[in-house]
């Protein structure tokens, strides 16, 4: 039996009047559910990113039919391409003078060995990392870097600006040391070969968790938290190989929930009251479904690793403005 989650998006999400929201990976799964849930609460504007224009058109059509007063805008963005991320950030900055909520929802899982490519400042293709690292961490880190001035200017106008970073219990799947910085631009296939794809995924989700905490320390005017959404048979899972799907199902017996329920924890983190009490949101913390503050384990609680990842990431993205 799946866990009983305490959240009702209709009743528990407050009015979003005046708020501008960004949801990455909004064309399917948790992102799509979040866009529709937020559209029901009168936001000033919702931007969502993705790669599929047809899926985006379908979501915009559904949102407008259900909530005609809620402006919903698609921004095409491939998080595996830093050039695409730059274009997406520029598009958002051209369309709004505020950003209240950033939902860093998009992600990939346990992809086959491979490196994503981008164009270096010298116009040569360069590896920016394993597919998991690039899309789950680097792409989001660049998007947030480029939007941080807008987030900070919004924070001067309101006391509540938030970033919600989707991690996963998969962050526990890292090896000792957590993140292999000297191997982030390799396929890492020589690391526990049979489970290399899960090790890469584990590192990327660990990166999401500790980077959200580092961001909270660097930008105290912005509430930055990480969340585990739960496990659902969304495209993230169904697109896996048969063996990997069976691994996910076998390790989550009685814990699978619907895509709608999987979106609840990130919706809660973006809209629940700020504070240090029960079911209140505090910057730098990690939450499991729904609204349960948890102490990370293993390297997830390593502040030195968080600082090292922050510095490594800033160095990697120094040429992108």
N, C-alpha and C positions, 0 to 999 in steps of 0.2 A: 504493500500500500504506500502510495506517495505521501510525503509529509504534509501535514495540514498547515497551510500558510495563512497568516493573519494579515490580510490587506484587501481592501476593496477600492479599486482605482476610481470608481464613480464617486464614492463618498470621501475617500481619504486623500485624494489629490485636491488641493485647494484651488481657488481661482488663480489662473496664471495671467490675469489681466496686466498688460503692460510689458510682459516678459518676452524676450526674444530667445529662442531655443535652437540649438544645433544638435542633431542626432546623426552620428556617423553610422554607416551600414543600415540606413533606414529603409531600404527597398525590400527587405525580407526579414523573417524571423522576429527576434526581439526588438530590433530597430523599428520594424513596421508596426508592431504592436504598441510601441512607445509613442510613435508619431500619432497614431489614432487615439490613444488614451489622452495625450496632452491636447490634441485638437478639440477635445470635448470640454476643455476648461478655459476657453476664451483667451488663448495667448495672443500677444501682439503679432508674432510671426514664428513659424517653424521652418528652419532650413534642415534638409536632410541630404546626406551624401550616399553615393553608391556608384556602381559601374554600369548597371543595366538601365538604359533609357526606357525600355518597354515596361519593366517592373516599376520604375518611378512614375511613369504615366498612369499606370494602374492604381498606384497608391494615391496620387494626387486626385484622380477621378473619384475614388472611394471617399477620401477625406472631404472633398468639396460637396459630395452628395449627402454626407452625414452631418457635416459641420460647415455650412457655406460661409459662415462669418470668419472662419479661421484661415488666415493666409498660410499656405503650405508651398514651399519652393524647393525644387530639386537642384542640387549642385553636384555635377558629375565629378567624381574623385576616385582615383585608383591609389590606394594607400601604399601599394608596392612601388609607385613611381613618385619620387620627390618632386619632379617637375609638375606632375598632376596635382600633388598636394599644394604646391605654390599657387597654381592657377585657381584651385578651389578656394584657398584662403583669400586671394585677391578678389574673387567674385563675391564672397561673403562681405568683405570689408567695403566693397563698392555699394552694397545693398542695405547696410544697416549701420547705425551709429551707436549700437549697444549690443551686448551679448550677456544674457543673465545665466544661462545654463548650457554647458557643453557635455553631451552624453557621448562618451568615447566607447561606442558599443561594437563597432565592426571588428571582425577578427577571422582568423583561419586556424585550422587545427590539424596537426600531425601530417603535414604535407610531405610528399616524397622529397628526396634530396634535390637541392637546386638553389641557385642564387638569383636574386633579383638584380636587375641592372638599372643604372641611371647614368646621367651625363655629368661628368666632372666639370669643374671650372675650366679645364683645359679641353673641353669638348670631346673627351674620350669616354667610352662606356666604362663604368667601374662597378664592381660588386658592392652593394650596400648591405649585404648580409643574407643569411638564410631567409627563405620566404616567410617563415613564422616570425622571426625577429623583425624583419622589415615592415611587414604589414601590421603586426600586433603592437610593436613598440615604436620603431623609428618613424613610420608614417604619422602616427598619432602625435608623437613628440614634436615633429616639425609643424604639424597643423596647429598645435597648442602654442608653440613658440611664436608663430606668425600672428596668432589671435590674442596673445597675452596683452599687448597694449590696449586692445579693445576691451578685454575682460577687466583690466585694471581701471580704465577710464569709467567703465560701468560701475565698478565697485565704489568709485568716488560719489556716484549718484545714488547708490542704494547699498544697504549693508548686507546684501545677500546675493553673491555671485558664486556659482558652483561648477566644478568639474567632477564628473563621475567616470572613473576608469574601470572598465570591465576586466577583471582578472578571472580566475577560476581556481577551484581546488586543485587543478592540474599544476599549479605553481609548486606543489609539494613533490612533483616528479623530477625535480632537479637533482643533480649529483652534488657531492661535497664541493664547496666553493661557489655554488649557485650559478654564476654566469661566467662562461669561458670567453673573456674579452679578446684573447689572442686568437680565438677560433670563430668569432662572430661573422667573419667574411669567408668562411669555408662551409662546406656542407656538413661538417662534423660527423660524417658517416663512420669514422673510425672510433667514435665514442660509443661504447656498448652497441655494436652494429644492429643487433636484433631490435633494439628499442630506441634507435637514434632519433626517429621521428617524434617519439613522445618526449625524449630529452630536449629536443629543440623547442617543442611546444611548451614544456615546463619552464624553460628559461625565459621564453617570451612572456608567459603569464606571471612569472616571478618579477620580471622587469616592470610589468604594469603595476604590480602591487607596490614595489619599493619606490618606483619613480613617482607614483602619486603622492607618497609620503614626502619625498624629496621636494616635489613641487610645492606642497603645503608649507614646508619650511622656508622655501625661497620666496614665496608669494603669500604672505600672511593675510592679505586683504581678500584672498580668494579661498573659498572652502573647496578642498581637494580630497576626495575619498576614493577608495577602491571597493568593489563589491564582487562577490560571487553570485551569479544569477540563479544557479541551479542547473539541472541537466534536462534538456528536452530534445526530442527527435526533430530538430530543425535541420535546414540544409547543411549546417556546420557538421552535423553527425551523419546524415543520410548520404552526403557526398563522399564519405570515407570508403576505403576498400572494405570488402566483406569482413576480413579478419579484424580490422580496426573498429568497425561498427560493432561486431560481437564483443570486442574488448570493452567498449563503452557501455553496452547493454549489460554485460556480465558484472561489471564493477559498479553498476548503479541499479541493481535489482531493488524494486520497491521504492526507488527514489526519483524515477522519471516524472516530470510534470509537463504541462502543456506550454506552448510558446507564450501564450498570454500570461500564465503564472510566472514563467521565467523572466518576464519583463518587470514584474512587480518590484523586485528589490532595487533595480536601478531607478524606477519611477519613484519609489519611496525615498531613496537617497537624494534625489533631485528636488523633492518638494516637502519633506517632513520638516518640522521645526528644528532650528539650530539649537544646540545646547549640549550639555554633558549628561543629561538624564536618560532614562530608559526610552528607547525608540526616538531619540533625538540624534541629530547628525552633528558630528564633530570633525573638524578638518584633521587630516592625517590618519584617520582610522580606517579599518577594514571591516566590512559587514557581510554576513551571510543571511540567507532568506529567512523571513523578511525583517530587516531592521535589527538584526542581532549582531552587536559588536563582538568581534572575535580577536584574540591575540594571535597574530601570525606565528607559524612555527618555523623551525629550521632557519634558513637564510632569509626567510620572509621578514624576520625581525631584526635583521642586520643593518644598522644605520650606516655603518662604514661602506657596505655594499651599495646602499642607496646613494650615498655621496659619490662613490666611484662611478656608478652608472650615470648619475647626473653630469659629472664632469666629462665622461667619455661621450655622452650624447651631445653635449654642447660643442665639443670639439668636432664631432662628425658633422654637425649641422651649421658650423660657423659660417660657411659660405652661402647659406640660404637665407635670404632676407625678403 
